[in-house]
Amino acid sequence: MTSAASLLELYDLQLRGSAMLQADPGLTVESEGPVVRASSTAGLPGMVSATGIRGLAPRDWDELIQSQLRHFRERGQPFEWKTFSHDHPQGFLQRLEFLGFCRGEAEAVMIAASEPVSRGGTELPPGVEVFALTTTGDFDALAAQLEQSFGEDHAGRARGYEQAVRTSPQSVFALGARAAGALVASGRLELVVHSDFGTLWGGSVVPAWRHRGLYRALVQRRAQVAVDGGFSWLEVDALPSSRPILERMGFVTVTTTVPYSWSPGPR
């Protein structure tokens, strides 16, 4: 069994830093010192990740942060600074908040071997089918399902997912669960080029269909896609609500991540 420490090392090596340069073609990715910055061309927020900040003096933090703010402010684009409990120095997160970032909910970074997860044997409720989202109508249904699941408008996010799937059909997959003609659950898989990882995103179920195995079934189906593509590991950033399900499926927590989000003001 691979240890959590070894999995964290693999995660840092393959899914952070310069590894992001091989990310989704829908992203424009640039490096700046310890920072790797991804600007979305698909209508989704940008993202910043950084390694090696512990080696910087606190006096250098502000210039690093302000440089990212300038970049996204010029584009009028919101973005997220993805922080990690194992490699950000004391005081850095407070500096993000002081400079206008909003702290999000902590998530567990969890990893599992793809093949055992794909053999989970989850049985769908009668009348429910899992399918790949491919058409504009499918993504219209996704926008409605996400609004039911989260209580806010997700039309822009659904359009971004559609563009990502169309741009990168060999590496980005959106799956849904359908009951009585309606989309009731969904999740996305990204196979990270030049890595051993498939990453899981956006797992959600409408309230009326929760606690009936759909979240687990969509994880299992995405694991099978990863196995078929030759990807040995799955990674997911899990909220407390999904962490127990993932643990039962064999996922191990390797670190904690907290998103710090920033949005431009009125232009």
Salt bridges, closest charged atoms under 4 A:
ASP12 OD1 - ARG16 NH1 2.88
ASP12 OD2 - HIS86 NE2 3.01
GLU30 OE1 - ARG37 NH2 3.27
GLU30 OE1 - HIS71 NE2 3.81
GLU32 OE1 - ARG37 NH1 2.98
ASP62 OD1 - ARG95 NE 2.65
GLU63 OE2 - ARG70 NH2 2.76
GLU74 OE1 - ARG75 NH1 3.81
ASP87 OD2 - ARG16 NH1 2.79
ASP87 OD2 - HIS86 NE2 3.97
ASP87 OD1 - HIS88 ND1 3.18
GLU115 OE2 - ARG119 NE 2.57
GLU129 OE2 - ARG178 NH2 2.82
ASP140 OD1 - ARG159 NH1 3.02
GLU152 OE2 - HIS154 NE2 3.48
GLU162 OE1 - ARG159 NH2 2.87
GLU162 OE2 - ARG166 NH2 3.02
GLU190 OE2 - ARG188 NH2 2.95
ASP237 OD2 - LYS82 NZ 2.43
GLU247 OE2 - ARG243 NE 3.10
